[in-house]
Amino acid sequence: DDAAVEAGLIDMVARFPDAPEMSETLVRWYVSRNQLDKAEAHLRSRIDLKNPDVGSVFNLVRFLAEHRGTKGAADELDKVIAAGAKSPIFLSARAGFLFDLGKHDEAIADMREVLKTSTNADDTRRMKIGLARMLSATGSLDEAHKLVDEVLAEDSGAAEALKLKATWQIQEDEIGDAISTLRKAIDDSPNDAALMTLLAQAYERDGNRDLLRETLSLAVSASNRAPDESLRYAQFLASENKLVQAEGVIIDALRLSPNNTALLVPLGQVYVAMQDWPRADAVANELSKSDDPAGRLAAIDLKTSVLNGQQKSDEAVGYLKSLVNNGQADLATKVAILRTQISNGQIDSALAYANQLLAQEPDNPEVQFINGSVQVLAGNTAAAETTMRKLVAADPSRTQAW
């Protein structure tokens, strides 16, 4: 009952106006149903242009950047600034877009300039964290560390600064320090799913699987079953062969993000691992209807896994070849045919098909490499060597051929 779901989510946003995860859940639900206009309208409704809240503006800008393109996000920032919001934090956001576009030096220079004009302590701390992220990404770690230390000296509970500090500690294998840093941050920001995800990474590096499991579960709850957090927890459960629990986590996330390819694909993989062929096939059929090309490709892989799992390798090859013949497949599908034949010991059939592909596209280096790889499996090492030498002579950077 989509109308009731939407009404319920809107009601939750109204009842809990200070809980950002409620608004995020509503936006995520709109996006999952491709109702981008509704999602944008909701985010705009939370902004008062006369006195814009930084967090609300940035939520809209991030949405526009992801779904309307970088220009749409930049135009929105220009609109906010033109309306009288001269906060340096909005100007610094421009620098962030420049950095994301690869203009690192220009972005860092702009951020430094904006920092000089900032008089608001909160804005200054945010911008220092933004600059620290840029410097860290470009290798200027000493200055990045200094900026984070300055922020924490003023506000010891600054969550974004603590995230950066903990990330560096994990990278440097200072796991005990990272855990202490993150526990302190979570005390101040108990509903920050990103902090819990970082803490889970620290527990993983520490080899503490019990706390890793618990923290991943808490991250799912804090994010209100967001796809990324749910997927991490489900993958962990699957690695422990707790497939029914993994299925439950993914299905819970799908209720709020229906038709999400990133969730449907692992759900199908869970069903394959459970040898639940009917439900795996149902997920493949759902993916095949997706507007996302990656979803349709995943449907092909999943359908093939279902057939192979039932020892129906001839049917799997027939299915894949029908896609090729109907023009619904790319090179990855042709490779899937070869893999299916090889995994079932049909080396002669695989070699014949590889030779057919090469005859169709003799100048395609990818096809040449595939053909050479199958030649090796067939024992034709001289032919394979000739192919690989030709490939590395044409492109010495082709490491797989070497």
C-alpha positions as CSV (number, residue, x, y, z in Angstrom):
1,D,0.0,0.0,0.0
2,D,2.3,2.7,-1.3
3,A,0.0,5.6,-0.4
4,A,-0.1,4.4,3.2
5,V,3.7,3.9,3.4
6,E,4.2,7.5,2.0
7,A,1.7,8.9,4.5
8,G,3.3,7.0,7.4
9,L,6.8,8.3,6.5
10,I,5.6,11.9,6.2
11,D,3.9,11.5,9.6
12,M,7.2,10.3,11.1
13,V,9.1,13.2,9.7
14,A,6.5,15.6,11.2
15,R,6.5,13.8,14.6
16,F,10.3,13.7,14.9
17,P,11.5,16.9,13.2
18,D,14.9,16.7,14.9
19,A,15.7,13.2,13.8
20,P,17.4,13.5,10.4
21,E,17.1,9.7,9.7
22,M,13.4,10.1,9.3
23,S,13.7,12.6,6.5
24,E,16.5,10.5,4.9
25,T,14.3,7.5,5.0
26,L,11.5,9.3,3.2
27,V,13.9,10.6,0.5
28,R,15.3,7.2,0.1
29,W,11.9,5.7,-0.4
30,Y,11.0,8.3,-3.0
31,V,14.3,7.7,-4.9
32,S,13.7,3.9,-4.8
33,R,10.4,4.5,-6.6
34,N,12.0,7.0,-9.0
35,Q,9.9,9.8,-7.6
36,L,12.8,12.3,-7.8
37,D,10.5,15.3,-8.0
38,K,8.8,14.4,-4.8
39,A,12.1,13.8,-3.1
40,E,13.4,17.2,-4.2
41,A,10.2,18.9,-3.2
42,H,10.5,17.4,0.3
43,L,14.1,18.5,0.7
44,R,13.2,22.1,-0.5
45,S,10.3,22.3,1.9
46,R,12.8,22.0,4.8
47,I,14.8,25.1,3.7
48,D,14.0,28.6,4.7
49,L,15.8,30.8,2.1
50,K,15.6,33.8,4.5
51,N,17.5,31.9,7.1
52,P,18.8,28.7,5.5
53,D,20.0,25.9,7.8
54,V,23.4,24.6,6.5
55,G,22.4,20.9,7.0
56,S,19.1,21.2,5.1
57,V,20.8,23.1,2.2
58,F,23.5,20.5,2.0
59,N,21.0,17.6,2.0
60,L,19.4,19.2,-1.0
61,V,22.7,19.9,-2.7
62,R,23.9,16.4,-2.2
63,F,20.7,15.0,-3.7
64,L,21.0,17.3,-6.7
65,A,24.6,16.4,-7.2
66,E,23.7,12.7,-7.3
67,H,20.4,12.8,-9.2
68,R,20.5,16.1,-11.2
69,G,24.2,16.5,-11.9
70,T,27.0,18.7,-10.6
71,K,25.7,21.8,-12.4
72,G,22.3,21.5,-10.7
73,A,23.9,21.4,-7.3
74,A,26.2,24.3,-8.0
75,D,23.3,26.4,-9.3
76,E,21.3,25.7,-6.1
77,L,24.3,26.9,-4.1
78,D,24.4,30.1,-6.2
79,K,20.7,30.6,-5.6
80,V,21.1,30.3,-1.8
81,I,24.0,32.7,-1.8
82,A,22.2,35.2,-4.1
83,A,19.3,35.1,-1.7
84,G,21.5,36.6,0.9
85,A,23.1,33.6,2.6
86,K,26.7,34.8,2.6
87,S,27.9,32.1,5.0
88,P,31.4,31.1,4.1
89,I,30.3,27.5,4.5
90,F,28.3,27.7,1.3
91,L,31.3,29.3,-0.5
92,S,33.4,26.4,0.8
93,A,30.9,24.0,-0.7
94,R,31.8,25.3,-4.1
95,A,35.4,24.4,-3.4
96,G,34.2,20.9,-2.6
97,F,32.6,20.6,-6.0
98,L,35.8,21.8,-7.7
99,F,37.8,19.1,-5.7
100,D,35.4,16.4,-6.8
101,L,35.8,17.5,-10.4
102,G,39.6,16.9,-10.1
103,K,40.6,20.6,-9.7
104,H,42.5,19.9,-6.5
105,D,44.9,22.8,-6.4
106,E,42.2,25.3,-7.2
107,A,39.8,23.9,-4.7
108,I,42.4,23.9,-1.9
109,A,43.4,27.5,-2.7
110,D,39.7,28.6,-2.7
111,M,39.1,26.8,0.6
112,R,42.1,28.5,2.2
113,E,40.8,31.9,1.0
114,V,37.3,31.3,2.4
115,L,38.7,30.2,5.7
116,K,40.4,33.7,6.0
117,T,37.0,35.4,5.9
118,S,35.1,33.1,8.3
119,T,34.1,34.6,11.6
120,N,31.7,32.0,12.8
121,A,33.4,29.3,14.9
122,D,31.1,26.5,13.8
123,D,31.6,27.3,10.1
124,T,35.4,27.6,10.6
125,R,35.5,24.2,12.1
126,R,33.5,22.7,9.3
127,M,35.7,24.2,6.7
128,K,38.8,23.1,8.5
129,I,37.5,19.5,8.3
130,G,36.7,20.0,4.6
131,L,40.2,21.3,3.9
132,A,41.7,18.4,6.0
133,R,39.8,15.9,3.9
134,M,41.2,17.5,0.7
135,L,44.7,17.6,2.1
136,S,44.5,14.0,3.3
137,A,43.3,12.8,-0.2
138,T,46.2,14.6,-1.8
139,G,48.9,13.3,0.6
140,S,49.4,16.4,2.7
141,L,48.8,14.5,5.9
142,D,50.8,16.6,8.3
143,E,48.7,19.7,7.6
144,A,45.5,17.7,7.6
145,H,46.4,16.3,11.1
146,K,47.1,19.8,12.3
147,L,43.7,21.1,11.2
148,V,41.9,18.2,12.8
149,D,43.8,18.7,16.1
150,E,42.8,22.4,16.0
151,V,39.2,21.5,15.6
152,L,39.3,18.9,18.4
153,A,41.1,21.4,20.7
154,E,38.0,23.7,20.4
155,D,35.4,20.9,20.3
156,S,36.5,17.6,21.6
157,G,33.3,15.9,20.4
158,A,33.3,17.1,16.8
159,A,32.1,14.0,15.0
160,E,33.5,14.7,11.6
161,A,37.0,15.5,13.0
162,L,36.9,12.3,15.1
163,K,35.9,10.3,12.0
164,L,39.0,11.6,10.2
165,K,41.2,10.9,13.2
166,A,39.9,7.4,13.6
167,T,40.3,6.7,9.9
168,W,43.9,7.6,10.0
169,Q,44.4,5.6,13.2
170,I,42.9,2.5,11.5
171,Q,45.1,3.0,8.4
172,E,48.1,3.3,10.6
173,D,47.1,0.1,12.5
174,E,46.6,2.0,15.8
175,I,43.4,0.0,16.5
176,G,43.2,0.5,20.2
177,D,43.4,4.3,19.8
178,A,40.9,4.2,16.9
179,I,38.4,2.3,19.1
180,S,38.7,4.7,21.9
181,T,38.3,7.7,19.5
182,L,35.2,6.2,18.0
183,R,33.6,5.2,21.3
184,K,34.0,8.8,22.5
185,A,32.4,10.1,19.2
186,I,29.5,7.7,19.5
187,D,28.8,8.8,23.1
188,D,28.2,12.3,21.7
189,S,26.5,11.2,18.4
190,P,24.8,7.9,19.2
191,N,22.8,7.8,15.9
192,D,25.6,8.4,13.5
193,A,25.7,5.3,11.4
194,A,29.0,6.3,9.7
195,L,30.8,6.3,13.1
196,M,29.5,2.8,13.8
197,T,30.6,1.6,10.4
198,L,34.1,2.9,11.2
199,L,34.0,1.3,14.6
200,A,33.1,-2.0,12.9
201,Q,36.1,-1.6,10.6
202,A,38.3,-1.2,13.7
203,Y,36.9,-4.3,15.3
204,E,37.5,-6.2,12.1
205,R,41.1,-5.1,12.0
206,D,41.3,-6.1,15.7
207,G,39.9,-9.6,14.9
208,N,37.0,-9.2,17.3
209,R,34.1,-10.7,15.3
210,D,31.6,-10.6,18.1
211,L,31.9,-6.8,18.5
212,L,32.1,-6.4,14.7
213,R,28.8,-8.2,14.3
214,E,27.1,-6.2,17.1
215,T,28.4,-2.9,15.7
216,L,27.3,-3.7,12.1
217,S,23.8,-4.4,13.5
218,L,23.7,-1.1,15.4
219,A,24.8,0.7,12.2
220,V,21.8,-0.8,10.4
221,S,19.4,0.4,13.2
222,A,21.0,3.9,13.3
223,S,20.7,4.4,9.6
224,N,17.1,3.2,9.6
225,R,18.0,0.2,7.4
226,A,19.8,2.1,4.8
227,P,21.1,0.0,1.9
228,D,24.9,0.4,2.5
229,E,24.8,-0.4,6.2
230,S,22.3,-3.3,5.6
231,L,24.4,-4.8,2.9
232,R,27.6,-4.7,5.0
233,Y,25.8,-6.5,7.9
234,A,24.2,-9.0,5.5
235,Q,27.5,-9.8,3.9
236,F,29.0,-10.4,7.3
237,L,26.2,-12.8,8.3
238,A,26.5,-14.6,4.9
239,S,30.3,-15.0,5.6
240,E,29.3,-16.9,8.8
241,N,26.8,-19.0,6.8
242,K,23.9,-17.3,8.6
243,L,22.0,-17.1,5.4
244,V,18.5,-16.8,6.8
245,Q,19.5,-13.9,9.0
246,A,21.3,-12.3,6.0
247,E,18.1,-12.7,3.9
248,G,16.1,-11.0,6.7
249,V,18.4,-8.0,6.9
250,I,18.3,-7.4,3.1
251,I,14.5,-7.8,2.9
252,D,14.0,-5.3,5.7
253,A,16.1,-2.8,3.8
254,L,14.2,-3.5,0.6
255,R,10.9,-2.6,2.3
256,L,12.2,1.0,2.4
257,S,14.3,0.9,-0.8
258,P,12.3,-1.4,-3.1
259,N,13.8,-2.4,-6.4
260,N,17.3,-1.3,-5.2
261,T,19.7,-3.2,-7.5
262,A,22.5,-3.1,-4.9
263,L,20.2,-5.0,-2.5
264,L,18.5,-7.3,-5.0
265,V,21.7,-8.7,-6.4
266,P,23.1,-10.0,-3.0
267,L,19.6,-11.2,-2.1
268,G,19.6,-13.4,-5.2
269,Q,23.1,-14.6,-4.3
270,V,21.9,-15.6,-0.8
271,Y,19.1,-17.6,-2.4
272,V,21.6,-19.3,-4.7
273,A,23.7,-20.2,-1.6
274,M,20.6,-21.5,0.1
275,Q,19.8,-23.5,-3.1
276,D,16.4,-21.8,-3.1
277,W,16.0,-21.8,-6.8
278,P,12.5,-20.5,-7.2
279,R,13.1,-17.4,-5.1
280,A,16.5,-16.8,-6.7
281,D,14.8,-17.1,-10.1
282,A,12.1,-14.6,-8.9
283,V,14.9,-12.1,-8.0
284,A,16.5,-12.6,-11.4
285,N,13.1,-11.8,-13.0
286,E,12.7,-8.7,-10.9
287,L,16.2,-7.5,-11.9
288,S,15.5,-8.1,-15.6
289,K,12.8,-5.4,-15.4
290,S,15.2,-2.8,-13.9
291,D,15.8,0.5,-15.6
292,D,19.4,0.1,-14.4
293,P,21.6,-1.6,-17.1
294,A,23.7,-3.1,-14.2
295,G,20.5,-4.6,-12.8
296,R,19.7,-6.3,-16.2
297,L,23.3,-7.6,-16.4
298,A,23.0,-9.0,-12.9
299,A,19.8,-10.7,-13.8
300,I,21.7,-12.6,-16.5
301,D,24.4,-13.7,-14.1
302,L,21.8,-14.7,-11.5
303,K,19.7,-16.7,-14.0
304,T,22.8,-18.5,-15.1
305,S,23.8,-19.3,-11.5
306,V,20.3,-20.8,-10.9
307,L,20.5,-23.0,-14.0
308,N,24.1,-24.1,-13.2
309,G,23.2,-24.7,-9.6
310,Q,20.5,-27.2,-10.8
311,Q,23.1,-29.0,-13.0
312,K,21.3,-27.5,-16.1
313,S,24.5,-26.4,-17.8
314,D,23.2,-27.0,-21.3
315,E,20.1,-24.9,-20.5
316,A,22.4,-22.2,-19.1
317,V,24.4,-22.1,-22.3
318,G,21.2,-22.1,-24.4
319,Y,19.8,-19.2,-22.3
320,L,22.9,-17.2,-22.7
321,K,23.2,-17.9,-26.4
322,S,19.6,-16.9,-26.9
323,L,20.4,-13.5,-25.4
324,V,23.4,-13.1,-27.8
325,N,21.4,-14.1,-30.8
326,N,18.6,-11.6,-29.8
327,G,21.1,-8.8,-29.4
328,Q,20.4,-8.5,-25.7
329,A,24.0,-9.4,-24.5
330,D,27.5,-7.9,-24.5
331,L,30.9,-9.4,-24.2
332,A,30.4,-10.3,-20.5
333,T,27.5,-12.6,-21.5
334,K,29.7,-14.3,-24.1
335,V,32.4,-14.8,-21.4
336,A,29.7,-16.3,-19.1
337,I,29.0,-18.9,-21.9
338,L,32.6,-19.8,-21.9
339,R,32.8,-20.0,-18.1
340,T,29.8,-22.3,-18.0
341,Q,31.3,-24.6,-20.6
342,I,34.7,-24.7,-18.9
343,S,33.3,-25.3,-15.4
344,N,31.4,-28.3,-16.8
345,G,34.6,-29.7,-18.5
346,Q,33.3,-28.9,-22.0
347,I,36.7,-27.5,-23.1
348,D,36.3,-28.4,-26.8
349,S,32.9,-26.6,-26.9
350,A,34.5,-23.6,-25.2
351,L,37.4,-23.5,-27.6
352,A,35.0,-23.7,-30.6
353,Y,33.0,-20.8,-29.2
354,A,36.1,-18.8,-28.4
355,N,37.3,-19.3,-32.0
356,Q,33.9,-18.2,-33.3
357,L,34.1,-15.0,-31.2
358,L,37.6,-14.3,-32.6
359,A,36.4,-14.8,-36.2
360,Q,33.6,-12.2,-35.5
361,E,35.9,-9.6,-33.9
362,P,39.5,-10.4,-35.0
363,D,40.9,-7.0,-34.0
364,N,39.3,-6.8,-30.6
365,P,42.1,-7.2,-28.0
366,E,39.6,-8.3,-25.3
367,V,38.4,-11.1,-27.6
368,Q,42.0,-12.0,-28.5
369,F,42.9,-12.3,-24.8
370,I,39.8,-14.4,-24.1
371,N,40.7,-16.7,-27.0
372,G,44.3,-17.0,-25.8
373,S,43.1,-17.9,-22.3
374,V,40.9,-20.7,-23.6
375,Q,43.7,-21.9,-25.8
376,V,45.8,-22.4,-22.6
377,L,43.0,-24.5,-21.0
378,A,42.8,-26.6,-24.2
379,G,46.5,-27.3,-24.1
380,N,47.4,-25.2,-27.2
381,T,50.2,-23.4,-25.5
382,A,52.0,-22.3,-28.7
383,A,48.9,-20.6,-30.1
384,A,48.2,-19.0,-26.7
385,E,51.8,-17.7,-26.5
386,T,51.6,-16.2,-29.9
387,T,48.4,-14.4,-28.9
388,M,49.8,-13.0,-25.7
389,R,53.0,-11.8,-27.3
390,K,50.9,-10.0,-29.9
391,L,48.9,-8.3,-27.1
392,V,51.8,-7.2,-25.0
393,A,53.6,-5.9,-28.1
394,A,50.6,-3.7,-28.9
395,D,50.1,-2.6,-25.3
396,P,52.9,-3.2,-22.9
397,S,50.7,-2.1,-20.0
398,R,48.3,-5.1,-20.5
399,T,49.3,-6.9,-17.3
400,Q,46.9,-9.8,-17.6
401,A,48.5,-10.7,-20.9
402,W,52.0,-10.6,-19.4
